[in-house]
Amino acid sequence: MKKINVAQVIADSKFNRFHFSLLAWCFLIILFDGYDLVVYGTVVPVLIEEWGLTTVQAGAIGSYGLFGMMFGAIILGILADRIGRKKVTAISIVLFSLFTVLCGFTTNVLLFSIFRFFAGLGLGGIMPNVIALLTDYSPKKMRSMVVSIVLCGYSVGGMLAPILGILIMPSLGWESIFWVAGIPLLLLPLMYKKLPESAVYLARRGKTEELFKNLRKVDPNITFDGTEELEHIPVDNSKVPVVGLFNNKRGLSTVMFWTAFFSCLLMVYGLNTWLPKLMIEAGYGLNSSLGFLITLQGGAMVGTIIIARLCDKYGSKKMLVPMYASGAIALTLLGFGGNTFYIYVLVAVAGAATIGAQNIVQAYVSQYYPPNIRSTALGMASGIGRMGGMMGPLLGGFLLSIALPIEMNFIAFAIPGLVAAIALTFVSDKRSYVNMQNRVSSENVTATKATLSEAAD
């Protein structure tokens, strides 16, 4: 009976229409993930004035969504390895789209905060599952690139929010940009039909017919006659899936990933929420300040694409450590001002080294762990990271409330970048699932050559 190595079939495949369709749908999902997250930072200067909020209160409202994201990332990430990534992706879309739309229909601070929390559950759950699904089906030679392209959708969505803020908020009000978040709900039926379920889940549930159907799309040159047997696919039998993250001497690396996520998301969400307000405090108008938010996301998008290509070639760790450090430097310099062009360049570099680095580290984590615990790994790292994310808006609000010099505010957001860089230096690439698989394959090839050599003698 012919044996089929599912992971090998996918790894050796060439990018085709199936991969492009998966990439396009995932890009759209992440675009609205980024939009729904950044939309609050776009309206916060208006809400502070209209609702009479203090900066601390505004920061707390921003953190409610991130609080929901923490629970969503952990719970839905672990759940996806149990019931399938496709189902959890659909649940996440309903949560973040529906409750973001509802934010646009309330002027009650308490209700607005509750809606942001429930939207956060979906926002937290969507990223780990989309990344895991992409990694499941992407060709080996371009996994970081495929994941990073899709995660650029976050920056596109992050740019779309302030653009709409500039274009339609003056005439239609701040509520209108929340209503745009309902578009994924309209597309959900078609999206659910087009997205594949993860290969590991299908194999574990004995749905080999559907699995082979997906493999034919992955590699149209492969044919199956129905008699094939699947090679062993790793299954986590632990009642506590998180335990698997510490197996095979991956404990230190797991904790270091969590530290990097915590530090980076503190910077990302702090800047997304408070960059317009910080730039207003530095003397820029509202539209100019929203322009800096657009530049932050644009820098993230360009940086992600460039660095992702280098990661596929040289390794993620070698790229990420200096990337985090450069972000810390850019944020520090940003606080000391300069001419407009210089400030825009620094904001772009900060975007590439904070949001862009966060995009790439997620691709790194998705390849570091085995497929059967991939969503759990990403969900836990994202959930821990959201704790840092919650601190970002609160930290920014607190710093603004005590009227520190503007450069001190930026330095406060720069320090976590150095922490993230140091943490990643302790991640052991030797314990990476991909590298361990490569070593096993290399050992098998060597053993086969030795056997053939002995037979020839």
Disulfide bonds with the S-S distance in Angstrom:
none
